[in-house]
Every structure is written in structure tokens, then in C-alpha cells.
Amino acid sequence: MSQGPRSGLAAVSSALLAMSRHLEVRDVLKTIVASARELLDAQYAALGVPDDHGGFAQFVVDGIGEEQWKAIGPLPRQHGILAAMLHEAGPERLADVRKDPRFEGWPSAHPEMSDFLGLPIRDGDEVIGALFLANKLCPAEGNPPRPKSEDRCGFTEDDEELLSILAQHAAIALTNARLYERSRELTIAEERSRLAHELHDAVSQKLFSLRLTAQAAATLVDRDPSRAKGELQQVAALAAEAADELRAAVVELRPAALDEDGLVATLRTQIQVLDRAHSARVTFTGHGVRALPAAQEEAFLRVAQEALHNALRHSGAEHVDVTLHKRGPGTVLRVTDDGSGFDPTTVRRAGRHLGLVSMRDRAGGIGGSLTVESVPGNGTTIELEAPGG
């Protein structure tokens, strides 16, 4: 291989080990792309996971900054060279992608690309992704490396072989990550089903006992007040037991991802999913926030989920931004959208709450405060501030 057997094998080994460390699909995709770009010394790399509607369910890039990526616009469709990689068996190695008859152009903010190497990632007969590199970088022999924009020499057969090896292992890593995520989803669903049955049985029994005891007390009030008092004391005890069981069930229903990953990672993952699932751009920034008590983390997560639901389902927003950061001795969650907005007083008079009552209750439950700023036609900002973090 062009890098030499020793350095080439070491680089491949490092790339494969990096891919095997991750279990989340998004992390695996990012690792594959970064490993391929570094291993083959390319200026750009990308990996697209196709959906069933002519687009991409996920598309990860490396070598393009966040601002430029935003400026490029929506994810690409399955056309041109990308479609060829998804529907044809072999790799595509081109001296200049712009001169290929299948090339259909790119958005104005897209970086200029010339030499190109791409191939499908397969799980058996199924194509589960398309991996490609652009703009091979190679320093002039015997001279110091020139600026990367000036120094391209095209991809070689060795590069193609190396990328094919990486793609085979990428298929394994990606399949394993998908299986892991699916397994975790099933485990969570099964556990919640179990808790629902237990909650139904336990609380139903308690409520039935409460009803009978209250009826007995009612019949004894006039003819035996002392016994009626005893029955009412029993009602109070049963009510306390039912409340304790409900509280314990709610604790068990705490989102599993919070216990495993913490608030910041859970928010980031859920927002990445929403960003892929909706036409609106959904972004997350979290910095400087340490682990919070369990009740606070759950409250922050639930408020974020409710605010995101409102923004994505009701506001028509094109961009929803979520931030989680420190402010003095506390932590602040802010969800801002550029949607249609609303008049909070009108919403209250109409008997609609858009989840605001629930969000305020959650904020109050952790000693925090909820602020809602919205004007019709001018978007909405929901902010939760609570001590700690």
C-alpha cells in the first residue's frame, strides 16, 4: 500500500479499533467517515445511509465545517454518483467527478471536489450505506508538504483496496450498532410494559380497597362515629400507600438513557433523531453542565421534549435550537424556534395550554422557574432555569 506495510497496517488497525468502540449508530458513522478520511489522506469524506424514499436517513461528513454544512442546505437525494454507489456493485474511482456524465452539480455553498473515490457498504446483498472520499492530498516527493488546496494527486488502486477493506469492517460495525440500538429499544419497551402491568394491578387493588373503606365509613358516620373515624384513618393510610407506589413506579419509569448516558448525551441523541425525522433543522449545544440529581435531569429532559413537540408539530418552524448551559449557580435550558409563535394569554383563555402547565409543574417541582416568550409571527423561546449543575 502507498503508505508502506507497517504504517498502513497500523493505521487500518487503529481505524478498526475505533469503529468497534462505539455502539450508537451515529457515533459509528462519524468514526467510519473520520477514519476513512484520515487513512486515505483525503480532504473530504462522507457517508450516507439511504432511506426508502429516494433520500438519506443519515448523512455524515468530515472535512466540512458546521457553518458551511448549514449553508449547503438539505441532505442530498439519491441521484448521480451517489445513486450509482447505492445501486451498482463496484467502487467508483474518478479523476474528476465533475466530468462524469452522471454528475448533476451541487449547491453553491458546496466545496469544490475533483478526484473522487466511493463505494457501497453492504450487509450481504443489502446496501446499507455509501462511503466516498474527495480530493486526495499528497505532498510533493522530497519537498515539504504544500498547502492542501494545492496538493492533490488522485486516488490509486491501493487506496481503493484499502477503502474496500475499511468498508467491509464498517458494515459489521454499523450492523452491530443497529442491533444494539434495536435491542435496547426492545428492552425498554418490555420493561415499561412490565411496569405498566404492575402499576395497574397494585394501584387498582389499592383504589378498590379505598372505595370499600370509604363506603364503610360513610355508613358508620351516624350510628358509630368512633368506628367511622377508624375507617377514615384506614382510608388515609391506603391513600398514602397508593401514593408511595405511584411515586416508586414513576421513578422506575425514568428514561433509561438518562441513567446510562446522562442529560447532555441523551438530549443530543434525541435531538439528532428529531433533526433527521423533520424538515426543520434541529440543533443542540450543551456546555459546562455537570451531572444533576435524577429528578432535575428528568425535569429538564421532559420540558425539552414538550417544547420540541410544540415547535415541530404546531409552529411550522424552520429552525429549532436547544441549548443547555450554566448560569451562575444554576443550569438553564432554552428551546428557541423561528415558527409562527402565539399569544400566551390567548392560549390560556382558549383553554389550550400547549403543555405549559405541565412544564411549569416540572419546573416548580425542582425549585426552578419557567419563562415563555412568544409573539405571533415571531417565534417562541421557552427557558427553564433551576439550581445546580
Beta strands, then each sheet from edge to edge (+ up, - down):
strand 1: 42-50
strand 2: 56-62
strand 3: 92-94
strand 4: 116-123
strand 5: 126-136
strand 6: 281-287
strand 7: 319-327
strand 8: 330-337
strand 9: 369-374
strand 10: 380-387
sheet 1: 2+ 1- 5+ 4- 3+
sheet 2: 6+ 7+ 8- 10+ 9-
end
